[in-house]
Amino acid sequence: MKTIEIIILKITGLGTTILYGWSFLWITLLYLYGWLYYPLRELGLKKSLYFEIFVVVLSLCIFGLIFLKFKGRTFWKLLLQDIVLIVTSVPFLGLIFGIFDNGFDEPESLWYVYTSMFLLTILTININHWIKTN
């Protein structure tokens, strides 16, 4: 992969993370997770399998599939993997920060929550690039 392609991937990943996270489109993915969780809740598994745990396990399965199973090393395959990682990791991290009560309700600490979500998402993308290019 050329250096210019790597730079384009990094800039695109950063821009997509900021736009996706700041626009609150990631909440729609939580609604999709809720729709997938609905049959489990109706079966009576709500007390043994909480929604937060369901989202974490499903997101980690998606991360594992992308990191370990997909062997794309071309520019377009890595770009598609980055977009899927961003779409999955922003709600995942938002839910994790919501579980630990890190200030989604407090406006003065909201900047730190979003900054850490964006940095951890960029770290996830960089881990994928490191795995695929080495």
Backbone torsions as a table, in degrees:
resi	resn	phi	psi	omega
1	MET	NA	138.0	-178.0
2	LYS	-76.9	159.1	-179.6
3	THR	-64.4	-38.3	-179.7
4	ILE	-65.4	-34.2	177.3
5	GLU	-68.0	-38.1	177.7
6	ILE	-65.9	-41.1	178.4
7	ILE	-64.5	-41.5	177.9
8	ILE	-63.7	-39.9	177.4
9	LEU	-62.1	-43.0	-179.6
10	LYS	-65.5	-45.3	-179.6
11	ILE	-66.4	-41.3	178.4
12	THR	-65.3	-40.6	177.6
13	GLY	-63.7	-42.8	178.9
14	LEU	-65.3	-46.4	-179.6
15	GLY	-64.6	-42.3	179.6
16	THR	-66.1	-39.0	178.3
17	THR	-62.7	-45.7	-178.8
18	ILE	-65.9	-46.3	-179.0
19	LEU	-65.9	-42.3	-178.1
20	TYR	-69.2	-42.6	-178.7
21	GLY	-72.4	-36.7	-176.6
22	TRP	-78.1	-22.5	-176.2
23	SER	-85.9	-5.3	-179.0
24	PHE	62.9	21.4	172.3
25	LEU	-70.1	-20.4	-178.8
26	TRP	-66.9	-19.4	178.3
27	ILE	-69.6	-28.9	177.1
28	THR	-64.4	-31.1	175.7
29	LEU	-68.6	-32.3	174.9
30	LEU	-65.9	-34.0	173.9
31	TYR	-65.2	-37.6	175.8
32	LEU	-64.5	-42.2	175.1
33	TYR	-60.7	-39.3	177.8
34	GLY	-63.9	-37.1	177.1
35	TRP	-66.3	-38.1	177.1
36	LEU	-70.6	-28.2	-179.3
37	TYR	-80.3	-21.6	-174.3
38	TYR	-55.5	-46.0	177.7
39	PRO	-62.4	-34.2	178.3
40	LEU	-67.8	-37.2	178.6
41	ARG	-67.6	-38.4	-179.9
42	GLU	-70.6	-24.1	176.3
43	LEU	-79.3	-4.0	178.3
44	GLY	90.9	17.5	-179.2
45	LEU	-92.8	9.8	-176.3
46	LYS	-64.0	-34.7	-178.3
47	LYS	-76.9	-26.2	-179.2
48	SER	-99.4	-22.5	-180.0
49	LEU	-130.4	99.2	-178.7
50	TYR	-73.5	156.9	-179.4
51	PHE	-60.3	-40.2	-178.9
52	GLU	-62.8	-41.6	179.2
53	ILE	-67.1	-38.7	177.2
54	PHE	-60.0	-45.3	-179.6
55	VAL	-65.6	-41.8	180.0
56	VAL	-64.0	-44.9	-179.0
57	VAL	-66.3	-43.6	179.6
58	LEU	-64.9	-41.1	178.4
59	SER	-66.5	-41.2	178.4
60	LEU	-65.9	-33.3	174.8
61	CYS	-65.2	-40.8	177.8
62	ILE	-65.2	-42.1	177.1
63	PHE	-60.5	-45.2	-179.6
64	GLY	-62.7	-40.6	177.3
65	LEU	-62.6	-43.0	-178.7
66	ILE	-69.4	-43.7	-177.4
67	PHE	-68.6	-40.6	-169.6
68	LEU	-103.9	-35.2	-173.4
69	LYS	-92.1	-41.4	-176.6
70	PHE	-79.3	124.8	-174.9
71	LYS	-107.3	26.2	-177.8
72	GLY	-71.0	125.7	178.4
73	ARG	-120.4	3.3	177.5
74	THR	-85.7	166.9	-176.8
75	PHE	-60.5	-47.4	-175.2
76	TRP	-70.4	-35.7	177.8
77	LYS	-68.6	-40.3	177.0
78	LEU	-67.1	-36.7	177.8
79	LEU	-64.3	-42.3	177.4
80	LEU	-65.0	-40.8	177.1
81	GLN	-64.5	-38.3	177.3
82	ASP	-62.3	-42.2	-179.7
83	ILE	-64.9	-42.2	177.9
84	VAL	-64.9	-39.6	177.6
85	LEU	-64.4	-40.1	179.0
86	ILE	-66.7	-45.6	-179.1
87	VAL	-62.2	-32.5	-178.7
88	THR	-87.2	-38.6	-171.6
89	SER	-79.7	-28.9	179.2
90	VAL	-65.3	-47.9	175.5
91	PRO	-65.4	-35.8	178.3
92	PHE	-59.5	-49.7	-179.5
93	LEU	-70.4	-34.7	175.8
94	GLY	-61.7	-39.7	177.8
95	LEU	-69.7	-39.8	177.8
96	ILE	-62.0	-45.9	178.6
97	PHE	-67.5	-29.7	176.1
98	GLY	-70.1	-34.1	178.0
99	ILE	-65.5	-40.8	-177.8
100	PHE	-86.1	7.3	178.4
101	ASP	51.1	58.1	-177.4
102	ASN	-95.5	25.3	167.2
103	GLY	102.3	28.9	173.4
104	PHE	-68.6	-24.2	-179.0
105	ASP	-92.2	-10.7	-178.1
106	GLU	-106.6	115.0	-174.8
107	PRO	-63.0	-29.7	-177.3
108	GLU	-73.5	-24.1	178.7
109	SER	-102.6	3.1	-178.5
110	LEU	-64.7	-33.9	179.3
111	TRP	-61.3	-41.3	-179.1
112	TYR	-69.2	-36.3	179.5
113	VAL	-65.2	-48.3	-179.5
114	TYR	-66.8	-38.7	179.1
115	THR	-62.7	-44.2	179.7
116	SER	-68.5	-35.4	175.9
117	MET	-63.0	-44.1	-179.1
118	PHE	-67.2	-41.6	-179.8
119	LEU	-66.0	-40.0	178.4
120	LEU	-69.8	-31.5	175.2
121	THR	-67.8	-43.0	176.8
122	ILE	-63.7	-37.7	176.3
123	LEU	-62.5	-40.2	177.6
124	THR	-62.1	-42.3	177.9
125	ILE	-64.7	-41.9	180.0
126	ASN	-66.3	-34.2	175.5
127	ILE	-63.9	-40.8	177.7
128	ASN	-63.2	-42.6	178.3
129	HIS	-63.9	-40.4	-179.2
130	TRP	-64.7	-41.5	179.3
131	ILE	-66.5	-41.1	-174.8
132	LYS	-77.4	-31.2	-176.1
133	THR	-93.1	-11.2	177.5
134	ASN	-102.3	NA	NA
